C-alpha cells in the first residue's frame, strides 16, 4: 500500500503542477428517498479516485445492508490530489453544496436516517457540511483517516450529529498524515498534524462543550486489526473485512454495539 500511495502522490503533484483543467463536474444526482435503513453520503479522498465509496457500497451489498450509499463528488478532478488537499475554500463550498442535498432529503423524508462518511481530504467536505446544517440534521458522522488538522474545532460538527462522530486514526499512517499533509499545511503558513494520525484535540471550555465531546469517539488502529485487511495505512479503513465488521455496524441505531467498533470478541484466536 505504501507503493500505491507513493504513485498516487506523484500523480497528484504532476497533475496539479501541470495546471490540467478539471473535467466537467458530476453533480450528486441523489433524489430524496424514504429508506428506513438510511442514506450514507460519502466524500472520498483527494484525487477523485472514489475508492472509499465504491468499497463501502460493495460491503453493504455483500452484507445485504439496505442503506443507500451515495458518492458525493467534490474533487477538482482526477489525480488533483494537491489541489484537493490545499484548497480549503473549495472544500467549504462543496460542503455547503452537500448540506443543501441533506436539507432536501430531510424535508422530503424526515424519518430517514442520514449518515456522513469522509476519507482523508474528503473529511473537510463532510465537516463543512455539518457546520452548515442545523443541530441534529445528521444521525452519525464517520471520519476515516481524516487529513483535517488536530486542532480543528469539532463542536459545531458534534452538535449536528445526533449519535456523534467516529474517528478512525492510525500512527502507522506516517508518511501521508504525519509527513506529507503537515508539509502541505506548512506551505499555507501553518505546520499542524493531521487528526487521522493521532486524533482531534478537544476545545472544551464550557459544560455544553463537554457534552458535545461526549459524542466524539476515537478508534486508533491496533496491530490485531491487520487480519481484517486494515494494515494501519492510509487506505486500510476501507478494506472489505474491516468495513463489514467495524464501519457498517455504525449505520444502525444505538444499542446494537455501535460506538465500540473494536470488540475483541471479533478477533480470531491465535
N, C-alpha and C positions, 0 to 999 in steps of 0.2 A: 504493500500500500504506500510506503514511502516513495517508491519509484514512480507510482502513478501520480501521487501528489506533486512530486517534483516536475513531471512533464506538464501537469495541469497549470502549475505556476508559471513555467516557462512560456507556455502557450498564451496565458493571460497577459504576461508582460509584453510579449510581442504584439498581440492584438491591440492592447491599449496604446502602446508606443507608436504603432503604425497609424493610429487615428482612423482605422477602418470604421465605416459607418455601421451603426446598429441596424439590423433588419427591421422590417415593419413589425410593430408591437402586436402581440397576440393578447387581446384583452380577455380577462377572465370571463368565460361565457356562462358562468353559473346563473341558473334560474332558481328562484326560491323553491324549495321542496319541503313537503311535510314528511319527514323521516324520523320516527321515534328514536332511532339509533343515533341520529345526529349527522352533522356535516363537519368535515375536517378540512380546513383551508391550510395548505402547505406552501410556505415560501422557501424555495430551495436556496442553496448556497450560491456564491458568486460564480459567474461564468455561464449561467443558463444551461447547466447540464441536466437538471430536473431528475437527478438520480434519487434523491431522498423521497420525493413524492411518488415516483414510479415504484420504489421499493415498498413504501407504505401501502400503496394501492394493491400491490401483489400480495403482501402479507395479509391484508384484510380479506382479499378474495380467497386465499388459501384457507384461512380460518373461518370462512363463511360469516364474517362480520358484515353487517348490513349498512355500516356507515358509508356515506358518500365522501370519497377522498378527492378534493379539488386542488389541482395545481394552480397556484396564483402566480402568473408570470409577471415578474417585476424587473428583471435584469436589463442592463444596457444592450445585451445581445450575447451570442455565443462567444466564449473564451474571453469576455471582457472582465476578467477577474479583478484586476487592479481598480478599474473604474467602479465596479460594483462595491468593492470594499471601501473605497475612499469617498465616494460621492454621497455624503450624508443628506444633502438637500434632495437628491433623487430618491433615496430610501424613505425619507419622510413623506414625500409626495406620493409615492407608491403605497405607503402605509395608510395615508388618508383615503386613497382610492379603495383599498381593501376595507376600510371602515365603512365606506358607502355601500359596498356589497353586503356587509354584515347587517347594516341598518335595514336594507331592503329585505333580507332574509328574516330578520326579527319581526318586521312589520307584517310580512305575509304569514309567517308561521311562528308565533311567539313561543310555542312549546317545544320546538325542535332544538335539541342541544347543538351548540356551536363550539368548535374547538380550533385552536391555532397550533400549528407546528412550524417552527423555523429551524433551519440548519445553517450554521456559520453566519455569513453575512445576511442571509435571509431573516435572521433574528431581528435585525434592525427594522425591517419592514413590519414584522409582527409586533414589535414593541411600539412603533409609531402608530400602528392601527389601534392598539389597545389604549394608547394615550388619547386618541381622538374620539374614543367611544365613551358613552355614559357608563357609570359604575354598573357592574353585573351584566354587561352585554354579552360576554363570552363565558362559557362554562369552565374551560380549562385551557391553559397555555403550556405547551411543551417546547423547550428550547434545547436543541441538540448541538453541542459543541459551539456555543454562541461566540462570535468574534466581537461582540459588544464589550466595551471596557468594564473592568471590575467595579469602577465607581459609578456605573450607570444607576440613576435613581429609579428603582423599580416600583416605588409607592403608587404612582398613578396606574401602572400596569396591574399591580396586585388588586387594586380596587375594581378594575374592570373584570377580573377573572373570578367568578363565583367560587370555584373549587380550587383556586390557587394556580401557582406556577411551578412546574417541574423542570429543573435544570440538570442536564447530563453533561458532566465535565470530566476531564482526564488530564493528569500531569504527564501521561505518556505522549500526549499530543503536543510535543515540544517544538518542533521546527515550524509548524504552522501557527500555533496560537501563542507560543512563548517567544518566538523569534520574529517570524515574518509579519504577523499582524501588528505587534508593538512597533516594529520598524516602519510600517506604513503609517501608523498614527503619529510617529515621531516626525515624519515628513510634513505633517499638518501642524506641527508645533507642540505636540504633547506625547511624551512617552508613557504609555499605560498598558498594563497587562490585559489580556483577554479573559472574560469571565468563563469561557469554555475550558480554560486551563485549571483554574482553582476556585471558581465560583464568584458570586457577586458580593460586594461589601454591603453592609447594612447602614442605613441612614435613619435609625430610629431616634427621633428627637422628642416625640410625644407619645402618649399612651395609644393614640389612634395609629401611629406608625408601627408600634409593636404588634398591634392586632393585625395590621397588614402583613407584616413579615412572618406572622404565624402561618400564613398561607404559602410561604416560599419553601420549597424542598429541593435541596441539592442532592444529586446522586453521583458521587465521584466514582470513576471507574476503579475496579479492583481486579487483580490478576485472575481470580477464579471465574471471571466472566468471559475469559478468552474462548471457552468451549462453545459460546453462543455465536462465534464469528466476530464479536467485538473485541479487537485486539488493543483497544485504547487509542487507536489512531483517529485521524480527523473524520474518517468515513465509517468508523466502527459502529456508530449508533444506529445506522440504518441497514445493518446486515439482517437477513431474514429471521434467523432464530431469535436474535436479540429483540427485534421489533415485536415478534409474536408473543414473547414471554414478558417483556418489560415495558413496552410502549403502548401496544394496542389495549391492554387492560386499563390504561389511564382514560380511555374514552368510554368509560362506564360511570354510572352514578356512584357516589361514595358509599362505602360499606362492602365493596367487593374486594378489598385489599389494595385498591389504588392508593398512591401516595407512599407505599412501601414496596417499590418495584424490585428491590434486590432481596428477595426472600431466599434464604439459604436452603429452604426446602426444595428449591428448584435446581440446586447444584447436584450433579451426579456424584455418586460415591466414588472415591479414588480407587 
